[in-house]
Amino acid sequence: MRSTDSAPLVSVVIPNWNGAHHIPTCLDSLAAQTYEPIEVIVADNGSTDGSLGLIAGEYPEVLALDLGENRGFTGACNAGIRTSRGQIVVLLNNDTEADKHWLQEVVAAFDRHPKAGIVASKMLLFDRRDVFHTAGDTYRRDGVPGNRGVWEHDGGQYEREEEVFGANGGSAAYRRTMLNQVGLLDDDFFYSCEDVDMAWRAQLAGWRCVYVPTAIVYHKLSATGGGATASFHDGRNTLYVLAKDYPCDLWRSNWWSILRAQLEISTAALRSWRGEAARARLRGQVAGLVGMPRMLRKRRAVERTRSVDLEYLERILTVVD
């Protein structure tokens, strides 16, 4: 079923760095979408593997932005968002394949939920399509973000359309009017937890995030990331979120559990000191502490947009067992 002439333009922004071996599967799945109109933008972080030539030769309808350098996930996505024209902007990892009805279901969800600024897709593993990557993202009261349902077998447990904390940046859909209010991704994050930061800013400003189980994306998990690089940014950016976004009234009631969670992470990394990823996590935590003054300055702008009360925030956060 094709959309009507009045259907909103959807812009799909794909950050890419040396992903030529992934791009065809991703772009072919977008070409097969049952929804239109769509514009597809690939923001390329200085690839040296022929990605841009591949797109120019095989996918001339795709707009490729040659950034000439690695600006990270945030920089590439922000460049694509600034170039895009759609009323709905969707971020999509290059190592994904979208179900043909994906965007149709995303747009329909925005129509059903006028207060939703974010739509979270059902992300399944590319090579094990009955196993979850995420069914919408969570944020625990102790300051630890997570993917709901990660590694679980899909047995129908996440088939209800419902509000969740946030959407994984690998397939997050944003309403343009929300982005105009809360801003784009924070380039200081570079990679990892930028979607958590966005979810916090949206939630505090009164926008909702809706998980849509019929909007399906298959993801080659960690195909273009992971390892020590991911561990460093996870360690640093988790602290960035706590300094920038986590509200003071929640801090007062959860400070001890937040501290305990970080100490547990540090302790686990120290026990695995011989591992490169563990050492990177500790370096990330140190970098997060060093960068906290900058995040605290940004915190003032986030606090000015807050329009929700403590009761609502406590309801959307996951209680730690």
N, C-alpha and C positions, 0 to 999 in steps of 0.2 A: 504494500500500500504506500503510495507516494503522498507527500504532504501537499497542502493547498498552496496557492500563490501567496497567501497571507502568513504562512508559516515563518517563524523566526529563523534568521540565518544562524547557523551553528559554525563556530570556528574551532577546528581541532588543531592544537599546537603540539608538535612532537619535537622534543629536544633530542639532538643526535650528536654522538661523538664516536666516530669510527664504527658505526652500526650498519654498514652496507649489507652484511649478511643477514640482518634482521629486517631491514626496511621494506623489502618487497612483500613479505607476509603481512606486515602492518598496513601498508598502503593499499594492497589488494583487498583487504577486508574492509577498508573505508570506501573503496570504489564500489563495493557490493552492498552498501547500506540501503535500507528501504526508505530512509528519510532523505529529503532534500529541502532546502538548499544547504550545502556544506562548503566551507572553504578549508583547505588543508594547508597548514604551514609547517615546514620542517625548519627548525632553528638549529643550524649546524655549528658546533663548537670547535671549528678548526680541524675537521677530520682530514686524515691523510690516506684514507683507504678507498678513495673514489666515490664516496657517498654522494657528493654533489653532482658528479658526472652521471651516476646511475639515475638520480632523480631527473636531471635535465633530459636524459635520453629516453627513459622508460615511462616517466610520469610528468609530462610537460604541464599538466593541469595543476600540479602541486607547486606552491610558492616556496622556494628554498631561500632561506636567509643565510648568507655566508658571513658568520660573525668573525672569522679569521683568528679566533683564539678560544680557549676553553673558559667559558664564563660560568661553568657549573650548571646544574639543573635549574637553579633559580634564574641565573642570567639569561640562559637560552629561552626559558619559558617566558620571562618578562619581555624579552625582545619580540617573541612571537605574539604575545598578548597585545603589546603596543601597536603592532602591525595589523592585527586582526580587526574585523569589522562586525563580528557577530554579536547578537544580543545574548547568546550563550557561548561561553568559552570553555572548551574541554581540553585538559592536559592528558596526553597519552604517551606512555613509554614506547620507545621504538621497538622493544622486544615483546610486542603483544599482538594478539589477533582478536578483533572485535566480532562478536556475533552480528549477523546482518541486521538484526532488529535493535541493536544497542542504542543508537542515537534516537531512534523513534521512541524508545521507552524512556530515555533521559528527558526528552522534550515533553512527553506526556506527563511525566512526574512533576516537572516544573509547573505545568498548567494546573495540575491537581493541587499543588501546594504553593500558593502565592507567597507565603512567608519563607519558603525555602530559598536560601542563597546558594546552597551546595547540594548536589546529588552525588551519592556514593554508589558505585556499581558493584555488582557481584563479581569478584575476581577469583578465577580458578587457575590452577597450574596448567601451563601449556601442554606438558607431557603427561599429566595425570588429571584429566578433566573432571574427576569426581572428588578432587581435593581442593580445599580453600586456600587462597592467599589471604583474602580479606572479605568480610561481609560488612563493610563499614568499619571505621576506626574508633578506638576507645581511648579514654584518658582516665587514669586512675587517680584517686584522691591523693596518693602519695607521689604524684608527679611523673608517673611512668606511662608513656604512650604505648599503644599496642594495636595489632590487627585482629579484629574480632573474627574468631573461627579459624585462625591460621593453623594449617596442617591438619585440620579436621576433615574427615570424609563427609562429602555432601550427601546427607541422608534426609534432606528436607527440613533441617532445623532452622534454616534462615530463609524461609520462603515468605515471610511477612514483610510488607512494605511498612517501614517504621522510621522514626527519628533516631539518629545516632549522633555521636559527638562530631565526627568528621569523616572526610573521604580521603582515601589513599591518593597521593599525588600522581600515581601511575595511571589513573583514569578519572581524576576528579573533574566534575562539571561545575562551573561557576556562573551565576547570573551576573551579567555585566553591571547592572545597577548596584549590586553588592560590592563588586570590585571598585567601582567608582567611589563608594563610601569608605571602605576599609583599606583600600590600597592593594598593590600587587604583592607578589612574594618578596620576602625580605632577602636581599642579596647577601647580607652578612651570614646567612645560613649556608649558602652555596649549594649544599646537598644534604638531605636528611632533615626531617622534622620541620621543613618549611611548610608542609601541609598541615602539621599540628598547629604551628603558629597561625596559619591562615584560619583554621577552624576556631581557634580561640578568639581571634579578632572578630570573626563573623558571629559567633555565639554571643559574645559580650555586647555586640551592637544590636542584638535582637533577631538576627537571622537564624534559620533552622537548617539542619542537614538531614536529608531523607535518604535512607538506603532503599534501593530499588532492585529486588532480586531478579527481575526480568531483563535488566540491563547487564549483559554478561560480557566480560572480557577475559581472555586467556593470557596468562603472563608467564614468560620464561624467567622465573624468579631468580634474581641475582645474576642474570646473564650479562648485565652491563654494570654491575656494581658488586658490593660485598667486600669481604676481607678486611684488611687493616684500614683501608680508606673509609669504609662504612663505619667501622668501629670508632675511629677517631671522631668523625662527624656526629655519630650518635651520642658519644660521650659529651662532646662540647655543646651540641645543639639542644640536648635535653635540659641542660642548665640554662641555656639561653632562653628557652621557653618559660622556665620557672621564674627567671628574672624579669622577663618582658611582659608576660601575659597572665601568670597565675595571680588571681586577685588577693588583695591584702586580707579580706575577711576569711578567705579559705586558708591562707597561710596561717592565720592565728589558730585555727582549729586543727590543722594538719601538719604543722611544722615538724613535729617529731617523726611522723611516718615518712615525710619527705626526706629528712636527714637520714633516717634508718635505711631507706631504699637506696640512696646514693652510697652509703657506707657498705651495704651489701654488694653493690655492683663493684665498688673498689676492692673489697675483700676478695671477691671471686676472681677479679683480674689479677690481683697480686698472687693468688694461689696458682694461677696459670701463667706466671710471669714469662716462662720460656716461649709462650706463644706470641707471635707477632701481633695478632688481633687484640690480645689482652693488653699488651703494652700500649698499643694505639688507643685503646679505650681510656687508659689512665692519662695519657697525654691529652686526650680530648677533654677529660674532666678538668685538667689543669688549665687548658686553653679556655674552657668555659668560665672558670673563676676569673681569669685575667680579663675576659671580655665582658664581665658582668656590668661594670660601670656604663659601658656603651648601651647595653640592653636596658638598664635602669633609666637612662635618659629617654629611650624610646617608649618606655612604660607609660610616661605621662600622656602621650598621645593616645595610647590604647585605652587608658582609664577614662579619658574624656568622652569616648564613644559609648561607654557602658550604659545599657538601658535595661538590664535584667537584674533580678534580685538574687540574693544568696540561695533562697529555696530552690529556684530554678537551676542554678549552677550545681548544687548538690545532687539534684535529680539526674542531670545528664552525665555526671562523673561515675566511674565504676568504683564500687566499694571494694577495698582490699580484703581478701579473706584472712 
